[in-house]
Structures are given as C-alpha cells and as structure tokens.
C-alpha cells in the first residue's frame, strides 16, 4: 500500500494571530490524520525560505511543533522534511527524535539531509562547511542516530562527529528505532547513503527524473547488497485540489503568478485538479515504481483542502 504524507511548509494563515498559530497547525495535522494521510511533516528551518515566502513570515522550531502535534493526534507518523545535519549535534538529534518517538507512542520519523541554506546558517551563527564535509557529517549522524536508536549506550567514531559511551535511555518505542528518511537527489552521495542507511527516501522532479533516480538508487543498493524494496521511495510536490476543475485552475493560476513560474516547468512542481484528476496524476507517478507520495499545499490552505486531498488519494488504496 502506498505511503502518503502531508508537509506543512508555511505557518502563514490569514487572520490567525500568533497566539492561535499552533492551534491551526494542530487542526491541519488532525485533518491529515482523519483524511488517511500516513505522515505529517514540517520543515527544519528557522526562518521562511525564498520559494515559499518572506523570511519575516512565521516559522516555528520543527521538533517542538511535532511534539505538540503528537499530543493532538494518535495515528499519523511525524517528522521533519528534512532536518539539516549542521543544525544539531547528532547525539542531541538522536535524543530529540527518541523523545518524539516516546511522546508520540512510536510515531517518529527521522528525516535528514546534508543541509543547503548557507544564508540561514550564517544568520543564526551555524557553521556551513564544504559540501564534502556536510556529507561526512551526514554519514556520521546516520551512524550515531542508528546506534543510539538501537543501543542503550553507544560509542561511534565518525569522520567529524563521535560519541563515547553516550546513553540513550529510554530507548525509542519503535523496535529498531524511528525510520530514517534521507532527502535529496544527489546521485553520488545522497543516494549512496540512502542505500546504506535509510528506510525511506524523498526526492523531487517529474516522472522521468524520478524514474532515473530510482534506477540510480537500485544500482547503489546492488553495490551494498541491499534489497531496494526495503526502502520506501517518495516524491514531494505541491498539491492544489478543489471540488471542481475550474476552481483548481483558478488557484493554480494564482499560485503560478505569485511565484513567477513558467508554464513549461510547472508540472514538475505542482499538481492541480479535482479529486479524480489528482488521483490520476498520483497513480501515474506511483506506476513508475515509487513507494509513496508526499505533498504540501499553498500557504493558507484549509483543513477542507486536506480532506479533499485525502479523498483523492484514498482512490489508490
């Protein structure tokens, strides 16, 4: 059965004051759970990123939000899409995600990547090392988190980071610890690390791009002797769903104009339509071999939009 997830990348809602912001987030997460989504995700950023909105727009710390959502939901899995590896000491990250797993009664996912936002890192005083070092840090974090998820005490010596007798008690609720999702499409490093360490992978792009990435991932799995079927592969894209095609087209034009996106490139980023049309687009993408789909929605989308999205995807269950 395919995995369907909802990402909430924007905490900007018209006429919602700051004091009520988390209530709206929790309502959307609850709507996703009720609509049948398998996972709920937020971004790991400290201010809003350029392709979503202005840096002055609301942004909350990811794992605090997820722990709050855990208390308001009961079934849906919870994760950051994705945690920037440079933002947290890996042992601390393992403790944070273990805590989320316990608070949620076994629903945490560790989404992680090599980080990309140099300007954000500088603004908040984080190091932003070379690409090579960030990927070394990513592999270290994967090794440390996996060890701490599965052993009460861990010693791991990585290329950059290490732990020496680090305790992680209590252990996560999930046997074997939270699933690990690696995000990104790099073929030499990201997909190689996915083959070696991950339970899930998320990428971006049209059907041809995703099909190619899946083939590269299979090659990396062959090289390390792993069955690629053990990895749930997903693709993230934006979703506009409405009761009618006419309304979906109107929202699509508005979204496109706000972002200045050319018509020839829009289908790689956005799906739009009524529930039947969305179901058809989702089926076509799953037919290339993906194990699931992750979606976000434009800023200000409502719980009713989430419900419609769930109705569309339910046709593929």
Buried (B, 14 or more C-beta within 10 A) or exposed (E): EBBBBBBBBBBBBEEBEEEEBBEBBBBBBBBBBBBBBBBBBBBBBBBBBEEBBEBEBBBBEBBEBBBBBBEBBEEBBBBBBBBBBBBBEBBEBBBBBBBBBBBBEEBBBBBBBBBBBEEBBEEEEBEBBEEEBBBBBBBBBBBBBBBBBBBEEBEBEBEBBBBEEBEBEEBBBBEEBBBBBBBBBBBEBBBBBBBBBBBBBBBBBBBEBBBBBBEBBBBBBEEEEBEBEEBBBBBBBBBBBBEEBEBBBBBBEEBBEEBEBEEEEBEBBBBBBBBEBBBBBBEEBBEBBBBBBBBBBBBEBBBEBBBBBBBBBEEBE
